[in-house]
Amino acid sequence: DQQVKQNSPSLSVQEGRISILNCDYTNSMFDYFLWYKKYPAEGPTFLISISSIKDKNEDGRFTVFLNKSAKHLSLHIVPSQPGDSAVYFCAASYGGATNKLIFGTGTLLAVQP
Amino acid sequence: DVKVTQSSRYLVKRTGEKVFLECVQDMDHENMFWYRQDPGLGLRLIYFSYDVKMKEKGDIPEGYSVSREKKERFSLILESASTNQTSMYLCATTRGLTYEQYFGPGTRLTVT
């Protein structure tokens, strides 16, 4: 049973426009959420995170929004750049002693010049 | 900067072979993880370890085992490789109770 879902396998956006990547989750015990970016033949790199006590977190061009009632989070990239083209994974954790992450299936973002 | 290295970037093995994938980190992190990444399935946790000689099963441990004899090194073992274990294998680490995981570059394993 997929606890973290990314329903869009791919997304194409024009350079300079906004990219919105979505993620839904089913487990209300998740208390921390992260976004990772992955280029081909490389490991994922951490992008941005949000605690469940917040509804928004910004870091430069990247903003993550959390809607706990809808069990939904989104990543906004503004403005999008060709170098943002990658697979984006959302991940969630319910903490505890080991802080395991549950990852979504990923969304391939293509930013067209 | 955290550095996580994996022993091979690409590996080709035959069905039935015993396969060792090694991960080494240089930041004295307590927790280490092994994932596999498959198209349409995302990253799935195989095993993790929160201390030397300690290990716990993840979501898909069948067909795998692990070893952590030293803090900086976490090995994934495929006892008898099968074609359905063809995948990208990723190692990750974290310090203590932090959530952010640092990943190695991955090993693309092909079992023929």
Chai-1 contact restraints between the chains, C-beta under 6 A:
chainA,res_idxA,chainB,res_idxB,connection_type,confidence,min_distance_angstrom,max_distance_angstrom,comment,restraint_id
A,Y32,B,Y99,contact,1.0,0.0,6.0,A-B,restraint_1
A,E42,B,P105,contact,1.0,0.0,6.0,A-B,restraint_2
A,G43,B,L90,contact,1.0,0.0,6.0,A-B,restraint_3
A,G43,B,F103,contact,1.0,0.0,6.0,A-B,restraint_4
A,G43,B,G104,contact,1.0,0.0,6.0,A-B,restraint_5
A,G43,B,P105,contact,1.0,0.0,6.0,A-B,restraint_6
A,G43,B,G106,contact,1.0,0.0,6.0,A-B,restraint_7
A,P44,B,F103,contact,1.0,0.0,6.0,A-B,restraint_8
A,F46,B,E100,contact,1.0,0.0,6.0,A-B,restraint_9
A,S93,B,Y99,contact,1.0,0.0,6.0,A-B,restraint_10
A,T98,B,Y50,contact,1.0,0.0,6.0,A-B,restraint_11
A,N99,B,Y99,contact,1.0,0.0,6.0,A-B,restraint_12
A,F103,B,G42,contact,1.0,0.0,6.0,A-B,restraint_13
A,F103,B,L43,contact,1.0,0.0,6.0,A-B,restraint_14
A,G104,B,G42,contact,1.0,0.0,6.0,A-B,restraint_15
A,T105,B,G40,contact,1.0,0.0,6.0,A-B,restraint_16
A,T105,B,G42,contact,1.0,0.0,6.0,A-B,restraint_17
A,G106,B,G42,contact,1.0,0.0,6.0,A-B,restraint_18
